[in-house]
Structure formats: C-alpha cells, structure tokens
C-alpha cells in the first residue's frame, strides 16, 4: 500500500442512507441440540454526540453490567456471564447501540428476561444507588491513572480527537466529569437511550428456523 501513488485527494465517507430501525423487533431462533438458550438485546437510536455524553453513556453501561450481574448471576444463579457494552458511531451521523446478552437454561428465559427488565426499569425510575456510584467512580479514577502512563492511550486518544476534529484541550476534562457524575445523570441517560427502539433475539434449541 505504501508504494501506491497518491492523488492528494481528501477522501470523504459516503452516506449510504442506512438508518436505525424504529420500534421493537423480537425474534426467536430455534437451532442446535444443546439445551441452552442465548438472549441478546440491543437498544439503538440517534444521538447528539458530545464527549461528555459519551462518558455518561459508558458509565451507564458500566453500572448496568454490575447491577445485571448481581441480579441475574449472583441472586438468581441464572447465568455464568452477562455482557453489557455500548458503541457510538459518528459517521455518517451520530448514533449508538447499547447491547446486552447472556446464556441460560431455555426453561428460565422468561424469568431472567423479566429480571433483566426489572433492573433497567429500576435504573430508569430511581437511578443507581450510592454504593454502585462510588464503586464506578473509584474504578474510573484508577483506570484513568493507569491509562495516563501508557503511550498507547495517548496515541489512540489524540488520533481519535484529531480524526473527529475535536478540541484536544478537552482530554483532561475526563477527571472533572467523574467528579460531577451523579445518579440523576445515569437515570436521565437510561431514559434517553433505553427507549422503544430495540431488537431482542432469543436462541432456543431445536430445528432450524
């Protein structure tokens, strides 16, 4: 690639006009013989991107990961592992997805899906408790201290900011955002991004469908 001639063009992304789905989609797939189910849920939508909003959404995902693990794995013994992560895209326009998933006994799918929604509804109604807020903020501060010592953090972060024409002077604001983060921020974020545009797929054992 390095030996190819350059035309000195400024390349721009092409908007293919694909957009997020609207509304709720729920599918069941029956495949395989192992007596195990997998549940995957994705909340999707458009957003007005800011670096601080990105941080708050990441904090929401971190908190939900803890609360869902406690509710579904520790309290109910329903799964070995449950994942939760968010992604933000800025091209061609700002949009996001927040993704959840876990494996379980097929007979317990409905029970555990109900527990899953109970956790989300609790965060949307009451916000996270003080204990989990302290835990998340302490974890973020420790990770930040480690990141600041790593060249790969600086190269990755600076490249990301430059590629998106963001102000590099905002990088140190992360520490301030941690200090300012409140349970109300998380509650508002949950209500904003865990809405009606959602895709849920459940895998059950059985013949292909």
C-alpha atoms as an extended CHARMM CRD file, in Angstrom:
* protein
*
       209  EXT
         1         1  UNK       CA              0.0000000000        0.0000000000        0.0000000000  PROA      1               0.0000000000
         2         2  UNK       CA              2.8280000000        2.4170000000        0.8360000000  PROA      2               0.0000000000
         3         3  UNK       CA              4.1580000000        2.1610000000       -2.7230000000  PROA      3               0.0000000000
         4         4  UNK       CA              0.8880000000        3.1540000000       -4.3910000000  PROA      4               0.0000000000
         5         5  UNK       CA              0.7940000000        6.6410000000       -5.9130000000  PROA      5               0.0000000000
         6         6  UNK       CA             -1.1290000000        9.3360000000       -4.0710000000  PROA      6               0.0000000000
         7         7  UNK       CA             -3.6780000000       11.5020000000       -5.8660000000  PROA      7               0.0000000000
         8         8  UNK       CA             -3.5860000000       14.0000000000       -2.9970000000  PROA      8               0.0000000000
         9         9  UNK       CA             -7.3600000000       13.7690000000       -2.6100000000  PROA      9               0.0000000000
        10        10  UNK       CA             -9.2720000000       14.3920000000        0.5890000000  PROA      10              0.0000000000
        11        11  UNK       CA            -11.3980000000       11.2700000000        0.9350000000  PROA      11              0.0000000000
        12        12  UNK       CA            -14.8350000000       11.6460000000        2.4610000000  PROA      12              0.0000000000
        13        13  UNK       CA            -17.2190000000        8.9140000000        3.6690000000  PROA      13              0.0000000000
        14        14  UNK       CA            -20.2590000000        8.1030000000        1.5340000000  PROA      14              0.0000000000
        15        15  UNK       CA            -23.6500000000        8.1980000000        3.2180000000  PROA      15              0.0000000000
        16        16  UNK       CA            -25.4880000000        5.0830000000        2.0030000000  PROA      16              0.0000000000
        17        17  UNK       CA            -28.6660000000        6.2870000000        3.7490000000  PROA      17              0.0000000000
        18        18  UNK       CA            -28.9600000000        3.2720000000        6.0330000000  PROA      18              0.0000000000
        19        19  UNK       CA            -30.7750000000        4.2670000000        9.2070000000  PROA      19              0.0000000000
        20        20  UNK       CA            -31.6670000000        2.6260000000       12.5070000000  PROA      20              0.0000000000
        21        21  UNK       CA            -34.8680000000        0.6510000000       12.7950000000  PROA      21              0.0000000000
        22        22  UNK       CA            -37.7910000000        2.2410000000       14.5760000000  PROA      22              0.0000000000
        23        23  UNK       CA            -39.8850000000        0.3680000000       17.0820000000  PROA      23              0.0000000000
        24        24  UNK       CA            -39.4630000000       -3.0270000000       18.7180000000  PROA      24              0.0000000000
        25        25  UNK       CA            -38.3550000000       -6.2070000000       16.9640000000  PROA      25              0.0000000000
        26        26  UNK       CA            -38.4770000000       -9.5470000000       18.7620000000  PROA      26              0.0000000000
        27        27  UNK       CA            -37.3550000000      -12.8310000000       17.1790000000  PROA      27              0.0000000000
        28        28  UNK       CA            -36.9900000000      -16.4240000000       18.3090000000  PROA      28              0.0000000000
        29        29  UNK       CA            -34.4950000000      -18.7240000000       16.6030000000  PROA      29              0.0000000000
        30        30  UNK       CA            -34.5600000000      -22.4960000000       17.1060000000  PROA      30              0.0000000000
        31        31  UNK       CA            -31.3180000000      -24.2110000000       16.2180000000  PROA      31              0.0000000000
        32        32  UNK       CA            -28.9340000000      -26.7560000000       17.7270000000  PROA      32              0.0000000000
        33        33  UNK       CA            -29.2840000000      -29.6360000000       20.1500000000  PROA      33              0.0000000000
        34        34  UNK       CA            -27.5600000000      -28.2480000000       23.2480000000  PROA      34              0.0000000000
        35        35  UNK       CA            -30.0990000000      -27.4700000000       25.9710000000  PROA      35              0.0000000000
        36        36  UNK       CA            -29.0420000000      -23.8600000000       26.2550000000  PROA      36              0.0000000000
        37        37  UNK       CA            -30.5600000000      -20.5540000000       25.2110000000  PROA      37              0.0000000000
        38        38  UNK       CA            -28.9330000000      -17.2370000000       24.3860000000  PROA      38              0.0000000000
        39        39  UNK       CA            -30.6590000000      -13.8920000000       24.8470000000  PROA      39              0.0000000000
        40        40  UNK       CA            -29.3940000000      -10.7880000000       23.0210000000  PROA      40              0.0000000000
        41        41  UNK       CA            -30.9290000000       -7.3230000000       23.2720000000  PROA      41              0.0000000000
        42        42  UNK       CA            -29.8330000000       -4.1060000000       21.5520000000  PROA      42              0.0000000000
        43        43  UNK       CA            -31.1820000000       -0.6230000000       22.1320000000  PROA      43              0.0000000000
        44        44  UNK       CA            -30.4040000000        1.6540000000       19.2050000000  PROA      44              0.0000000000
        45        45  UNK       CA            -31.0130000000        5.2020000000       18.0660000000  PROA      45              0.0000000000
        46        46  UNK       CA            -29.6740000000        8.5850000000       17.0380000000  PROA      46              0.0000000000
        47        47  UNK       CA            -27.9470000000       10.9630000000       19.4170000000  PROA      47              0.0000000000
        48        48  UNK       CA            -26.3760000000       14.3880000000       19.6440000000  PROA      48              0.0000000000
        49        49  UNK       CA            -22.7580000000       13.4970000000       20.2910000000  PROA      49              0.0000000000
        50        50  UNK       CA            -20.5730000000       15.2120000000       22.8470000000  PROA      50              0.0000000000
        51        51  UNK       CA            -17.5630000000       13.7990000000       24.6180000000  PROA      51              0.0000000000
        52        52  UNK       CA            -19.2750000000       14.2110000000       27.9660000000  PROA      52              0.0000000000
        53        53  UNK       CA            -22.3890000000       12.4160000000       26.7100000000  PROA      53              0.0000000000
        54        54  UNK       CA            -20.1290000000        9.6080000000       25.5230000000  PROA      54              0.0000000000
        55        55  UNK       CA            -18.6650000000        9.3720000000       29.0160000000  PROA      55              0.0000000000
        56        56  UNK       CA            -22.0780000000        9.2900000000       30.7120000000  PROA      56              0.0000000000
        57        57  UNK       CA            -23.3270000000        6.5480000000       28.3720000000  PROA      57              0.0000000000
        58        58  UNK       CA            -20.2120000000        4.4930000000       29.0880000000  PROA      58              0.0000000000
        59        59  UNK       CA            -20.8360000000        4.9630000000       32.8160000000  PROA      59              0.0000000000
        60        60  UNK       CA            -24.4180000000        3.7850000000       32.3610000000  PROA      60              0.0000000000
        61        61  UNK       CA            -23.1590000000        0.6150000000       30.6610000000  PROA      61              0.0000000000
        62        62  UNK       CA            -20.6260000000        0.0400000000       33.4420000000  PROA      62              0.0000000000
        63        63  UNK       CA            -23.3180000000        0.3990000000       36.1140000000  PROA      63              0.0000000000
        64        64  UNK       CA            -25.7870000000       -1.8550000000       34.3060000000  PROA      64              0.0000000000
        65        65  UNK       CA            -23.1110000000       -4.5150000000       33.9290000000  PROA      65              0.0000000000
        66        66  UNK       CA            -22.7050000000       -4.5910000000       37.7080000000  PROA      66              0.0000000000
        67        67  UNK       CA            -26.4260000000       -4.4870000000       38.5020000000  PROA      67              0.0000000000
        68        68  UNK       CA            -27.3290000000       -7.1640000000       35.9460000000  PROA      68              0.0000000000
        69        69  UNK       CA            -24.5270000000       -9.4320000000       37.1240000000  PROA      69              0.0000000000
        70        70  UNK       CA            -25.7620000000       -9.0930000000       40.7080000000  PROA      70              0.0000000000
        71        71  UNK       CA            -29.4090000000       -9.7040000000       39.7900000000  PROA      71              0.0000000000
        72        72  UNK       CA            -29.1260000000      -12.4680000000       37.2030000000  PROA      72              0.0000000000
        73        73  UNK       CA            -25.9210000000      -14.2960000000       38.0860000000  PROA      73              0.0000000000
        74        74  UNK       CA            -25.4220000000      -13.7580000000       41.8070000000  PROA      74              0.0000000000
        75        75  UNK       CA            -29.0040000000      -13.6060000000       43.0840000000  PROA      75              0.0000000000
        76        76  UNK       CA            -30.7560000000      -15.9430000000       40.6560000000  PROA      76              0.0000000000
        77        77  UNK       CA            -27.8570000000      -18.1340000000       39.5590000000  PROA      77              0.0000000000
        78        78  UNK       CA            -29.3150000000      -17.8580000000       36.0770000000  PROA      78              0.0000000000
        79        79  UNK       CA            -26.1730000000      -17.4310000000       34.0020000000  PROA      79              0.0000000000
        80        80  UNK       CA            -22.4140000000      -17.6530000000       34.2300000000  PROA      80              0.0000000000
        81        81  UNK       CA            -21.8000000000      -14.3870000000       32.4310000000  PROA      81              0.0000000000
        82        82  UNK       CA            -23.8120000000      -11.4140000000       31.2190000000  PROA      82              0.0000000000
        83        83  UNK       CA            -22.4020000000       -8.7520000000       28.9500000000  PROA      83              0.0000000000
        84        84  UNK       CA            -23.2810000000       -5.1080000000       28.5110000000  PROA      84              0.0000000000
        85        85  UNK       CA            -21.4540000000       -2.6740000000       26.2620000000  PROA      85              0.0000000000
        86        86  UNK       CA            -22.2020000000        0.4460000000       24.2610000000  PROA      86              0.0000000000
        87        87  UNK       CA            -20.9490000000        1.7200000000       20.9290000000  PROA      87              0.0000000000
        88        88  UNK       CA            -21.1470000000        5.1850000000       19.4060000000  PROA      88              0.0000000000
        89        89  UNK       CA            -20.7710000000        5.9440000000       15.7000000000  PROA      89              0.0000000000
        90        90  UNK       CA            -20.2170000000        9.4180000000       14.3200000000  PROA      90              0.0000000000
        91        91  UNK       CA            -20.2980000000        8.7230000000       10.5670000000  PROA      91              0.0000000000
        92        92  UNK       CA            -22.4620000000        9.4870000000        8.6280000000  PROA      92              0.0000000000
        93        93  UNK       CA            -24.3890000000       10.8290000000       11.6210000000  PROA      93              0.0000000000
        94        94  UNK       CA            -24.1680000000       10.2610000000       15.3520000000  PROA      94              0.0000000000
        95        95  UNK       CA            -25.9390000000        7.1050000000       16.5060000000  PROA      95              0.0000000000
        96        96  UNK       CA            -25.4600000000        4.4460000000       19.1590000000  PROA      96              0.0000000000
        97        97  UNK       CA            -26.2760000000        0.9690000000       20.3410000000  PROA      97              0.0000000000
        98        98  UNK       CA            -26.3140000000       -0.4640000000       23.8630000000  PROA      98              0.0000000000
        99        99  UNK       CA            -26.0400000000       -4.2370000000       23.8440000000  PROA      99              0.0000000000
       100       100  UNK       CA            -26.8720000000       -6.9160000000       26.4070000000  PROA      100             0.0000000000
       101       101  UNK       CA            -26.6790000000      -10.6810000000       26.3470000000  PROA      101             0.0000000000
       102       102  UNK       CA            -26.4880000000      -13.8460000000       28.4090000000  PROA      102             0.0000000000
       103       103  UNK       CA            -26.8360000000      -17.6020000000       28.1030000000  PROA      103             0.0000000000
       104       104  UNK       CA            -29.1970000000      -19.6460000000       30.2590000000  PROA      104             0.0000000000
       105       105  UNK       CA            -31.4000000000      -22.7010000000       30.6270000000  PROA      105             0.0000000000
       106       106  UNK       CA            -34.1750000000      -22.4990000000       27.9870000000  PROA      106             0.0000000000
       107       107  UNK       CA            -36.7570000000      -23.0260000000       30.7120000000  PROA      107             0.0000000000
       108       108  UNK       CA            -35.5890000000      -19.8830000000       32.5170000000  PROA      108             0.0000000000
       109       109  UNK       CA            -35.5920000000      -17.4410000000       29.6090000000  PROA      109             0.0000000000
       110       110  UNK       CA            -38.8440000000      -15.6940000000       30.5570000000  PROA      110             0.0000000000
       111       111  UNK       CA            -37.8800000000      -15.4870000000       34.2350000000  PROA      111             0.0000000000
       112       112  UNK       CA            -34.4720000000      -13.9980000000       33.5250000000  PROA      112             0.0000000000
       113       113  UNK       CA            -35.7110000000      -11.6150000000       30.8310000000  PROA      113             0.0000000000
       114       114  UNK       CA            -38.1910000000      -10.3020000000       33.4100000000  PROA      114             0.0000000000
       115       115  UNK       CA            -35.3370000000       -9.8270000000       35.9030000000  PROA      115             0.0000000000
       116       116  UNK       CA            -33.3120000000       -8.0760000000       33.1880000000  PROA      116             0.0000000000
       117       117  UNK       CA            -36.0800000000       -5.5660000000       32.5120000000  PROA      117             0.0000000000
       118       118  UNK       CA            -36.6080000000       -5.0600000000       36.2490000000  PROA      118             0.0000000000
       119       119  UNK       CA            -33.0070000000       -3.8610000000       36.5630000000  PROA      119             0.0000000000
       120       120  UNK       CA            -33.3520000000       -1.4910000000       33.6210000000  PROA      120             0.0000000000
       121       121  UNK       CA            -36.6910000000       -0.1750000000       34.8800000000  PROA      121             0.0000000000
       122       122  UNK       CA            -35.2160000000        0.4230000000       38.3410000000  PROA      122             0.0000000000
       123       123  UNK       CA            -32.3550000000        2.4980000000       36.9130000000  PROA      123             0.0000000000
       124       124  UNK       CA            -34.7940000000        4.4460000000       34.7300000000  PROA      124             0.0000000000
       125       125  UNK       CA            -37.1530000000        5.0990000000       37.6510000000  PROA      125             0.0000000000
       126       126  UNK       CA            -34.8690000000        5.5690000000       40.6490000000  PROA      126             0.0000000000
       127       127  UNK       CA            -31.3270000000        5.7780000000       39.2750000000  PROA      127             0.0000000000
       128       128  UNK       CA            -28.3980000000        3.7790000000       40.6820000000  PROA      128             0.0000000000
       129       129  UNK       CA            -27.7370000000        3.5060000000       44.4100000000  PROA      129             0.0000000000
       130       130  UNK       CA            -24.8870000000        5.3620000000       46.0610000000  PROA      130             0.0000000000
       131       131  UNK       CA            -22.8410000000        2.1980000000       46.5890000000  PROA      131             0.0000000000
       132       132  UNK       CA            -22.5710000000        1.4130000000       42.8950000000  PROA      132             0.0000000000
       133       133  UNK       CA            -21.9240000000        5.0730000000       42.0520000000  PROA      133             0.0000000000
       134       134  UNK       CA            -18.9380000000        5.1240000000       44.4140000000  PROA      134             0.0000000000
       135       135  UNK       CA            -17.6710000000        1.8270000000       43.0160000000  PROA      135             0.0000000000
       136       136  UNK       CA            -17.8730000000        3.0110000000       39.4000000000  PROA      136             0.0000000000
       137       137  UNK       CA            -16.2220000000        6.3610000000       40.0280000000  PROA      137             0.0000000000
       138       138  UNK       CA            -13.3730000000        4.7970000000       42.0110000000  PROA      138             0.0000000000
       139       139  UNK       CA            -12.8410000000        2.2620000000       39.2280000000  PROA      139             0.0000000000
       140       140  UNK       CA            -12.8070000000        5.0100000000       36.5920000000  PROA      140             0.0000000000
       141       141  UNK       CA            -10.2570000000        7.0450000000       38.5260000000  PROA      141             0.0000000000
       142       142  UNK       CA             -7.9440000000        4.0360000000       38.9690000000  PROA      142             0.0000000000
       143       143  UNK       CA             -8.1800000000        3.1450000000       35.2960000000  PROA      143             0.0000000000
       144       144  UNK       CA             -7.5110000000        6.7400000000       34.2820000000  PROA      144             0.0000000000
       145       145  UNK       CA             -4.3640000000        6.8450000000       36.3900000000  PROA      145             0.0000000000
       146       146  UNK       CA             -3.1140000000        3.7180000000       34.6230000000  PROA      146             0.0000000000
       147       147  UNK       CA             -4.1060000000        4.9850000000       31.1710000000  PROA      147             0.0000000000
       148       148  UNK       CA             -2.2440000000        8.2580000000       31.5700000000  PROA      148             0.0000000000
       149       149  UNK       CA              1.0040000000        6.2970000000       31.9650000000  PROA      149             0.0000000000
       150       150  UNK       CA              0.5500000000        4.4090000000       28.6910000000  PROA      150             0.0000000000
       151       151  UNK       CA              1.7420000000        5.6790000000       25.3070000000  PROA      151             0.0000000000
       152       152  UNK       CA             -0.9590000000        3.6730000000       23.5380000000  PROA      152             0.0000000000
       153       153  UNK       CA             -3.6350000000        5.5850000000       25.4630000000  PROA      153             0.0000000000
       154       154  UNK       CA             -2.2090000000        8.9280000000       24.3620000000  PROA      154             0.0000000000
       155       155  UNK       CA             -1.6850000000        7.9260000000       20.7390000000  PROA      155             0.0000000000
       156       156  UNK       CA             -5.1570000000        6.3950000000       20.4990000000  PROA      156             0.0000000000
       157       157  UNK       CA             -6.9130000000        9.2920000000       22.2200000000  PROA      157             0.0000000000
       158       158  UNK       CA             -5.0870000000       12.0230000000       20.3120000000  PROA      158             0.0000000000
       159       159  UNK       CA             -5.6980000000       10.2470000000       16.9870000000  PROA      159             0.0000000000
       160       160  UNK       CA             -9.3970000000        9.8820000000       17.8190000000  PROA      160             0.0000000000
       161       161  UNK       CA             -9.7590000000       13.5510000000       18.6870000000  PROA      161             0.0000000000
       162       162  UNK       CA             -7.8790000000       14.7280000000       15.5910000000  PROA      162             0.0000000000
       163       163  UNK       CA             -9.7850000000       12.4290000000       13.2320000000  PROA      163             0.0000000000
       164       164  UNK       CA            -13.0670000000       13.8370000000       14.5340000000  PROA      164             0.0000000000
       165       165  UNK       CA            -11.9060000000       17.4650000000       14.6880000000  PROA      165             0.0000000000
       166       166  UNK       CA            -12.4180000000       17.5850000000       18.4460000000  PROA      166             0.0000000000
       167       167  UNK       CA            -10.6530000000       20.0180000000       20.7540000000  PROA      167             0.0000000000
       168       168  UNK       CA             -7.6040000000       18.3280000000       22.3050000000  PROA      168             0.0000000000
       169       169  UNK       CA             -7.8620000000       20.6230000000       25.3300000000  PROA      169             0.0000000000
       170       170  UNK       CA            -10.9370000000       18.6230000000       26.3960000000  PROA      170             0.0000000000
       171       171  UNK       CA             -8.9310000000       15.4660000000       27.1490000000  PROA      171             0.0000000000
       172       172  UNK       CA             -8.2250000000       16.4600000000       30.7980000000  PROA      172             0.0000000000
       173       173  UNK       CA            -11.9570000000       17.1430000000       31.3220000000  PROA      173             0.0000000000
       174       174  UNK       CA            -12.4890000000       13.4270000000       31.9530000000  PROA      174             0.0000000000
       175       175  UNK       CA            -11.4000000000       13.7720000000       35.5900000000  PROA      175             0.0000000000
       176       176  UNK       CA            -13.8910000000       16.6170000000       36.0560000000  PROA      176             0.0000000000
       177       177  UNK       CA            -16.6830000000       14.5370000000       34.5110000000  PROA      177             0.0000000000
       178       178  UNK       CA            -16.0240000000       11.7670000000       37.0240000000  PROA      178             0.0000000000
       179       179  UNK       CA            -16.2870000000       14.2130000000       39.9090000000  PROA      179             0.0000000000
       180       180  UNK       CA            -19.5080000000       15.7110000000       38.5160000000  PROA      180             0.0000000000
       181       181  UNK       CA            -21.2370000000       12.4180000000       37.6430000000  PROA      181             0.0000000000
       182       182  UNK       CA            -24.4770000000       11.9080000000       39.5880000000  PROA      182             0.0000000000
       183       183  UNK       CA            -27.1100000000        9.2030000000       39.8730000000  PROA      183             0.0000000000
       184       184  UNK       CA            -29.5110000000       11.6250000000       38.1990000000  PROA      184             0.0000000000
       185       185  UNK       CA            -27.1960000000       11.7840000000       35.1610000000  PROA      185             0.0000000000
       186       186  UNK       CA            -27.3330000000        7.9960000000       34.8810000000  PROA      186             0.0000000000
       187       187  UNK       CA            -31.1180000000        7.9400000000       35.3230000000  PROA      187             0.0000000000
       188       188  UNK       CA            -31.5830000000       10.5710000000       32.5990000000  PROA      188             0.0000000000
       189       189  UNK       CA            -29.2040000000        8.7310000000       30.2910000000  PROA      189             0.0000000000
       190       190  UNK       CA            -31.0720000000        5.4440000000       30.7800000000  PROA      190             0.0000000000
       191       191  UNK       CA            -34.3980000000        7.0820000000       29.9450000000  PROA      191             0.0000000000
       192       192  UNK       CA            -32.9140000000        8.7880000000       26.8960000000  PROA      192             0.0000000000
       193       193  UNK       CA            -31.1670000000        5.7900000000       25.3450000000  PROA      193             0.0000000000
       194       194  UNK       CA            -33.0000000000        2.7040000000       26.6220000000  PROA      194             0.0000000000
       195       195  UNK       CA            -36.1710000000        3.5190000000       24.7480000000  PROA      195             0.0000000000
       196       196  UNK       CA            -38.6460000000        1.8890000000       22.3850000000  PROA      196             0.0000000000
       197       197  UNK       CA            -36.2540000000        1.1970000000       19.5010000000  PROA      197             0.0000000000
       198       198  UNK       CA            -34.9560000000       -2.2200000000       20.4930000000  PROA      198             0.0000000000
       199       199  UNK       CA            -34.1010000000       -5.5730000000       18.9520000000  PROA      199             0.0000000000
       200       200  UNK       CA            -34.3590000000       -8.7760000000       21.0040000000  PROA      200             0.0000000000
       201       201  UNK       CA            -33.3360000000      -12.2100000000       19.7220000000  PROA      201             0.0000000000
       202       202  UNK       CA            -33.6200000000      -15.4350000000       21.7210000000  PROA      202             0.0000000000
       203       203  UNK       CA            -31.9580000000      -18.6630000000       20.6240000000  PROA      203             0.0000000000
       204       204  UNK       CA            -33.6340000000      -21.9060000000       21.6710000000  PROA      204             0.0000000000
       205       205  UNK       CA            -32.5370000000      -25.4650000000       20.9290000000  PROA      205             0.0000000000
       206       206  UNK       CA            -34.4900000000      -27.1290000000       18.1390000000  PROA      206             0.0000000000
       207       207  UNK       CA            -34.7790000000      -27.4220000000       14.3820000000  PROA      207             0.0000000000
       208       208  UNK       CA            -33.5390000000      -24.5180000000       12.2890000000  PROA      208             0.0000000000
       209       209  UNK       CA            -35.9390000000      -21.6730000000       11.7040000000  PROA      209             0.0000000000
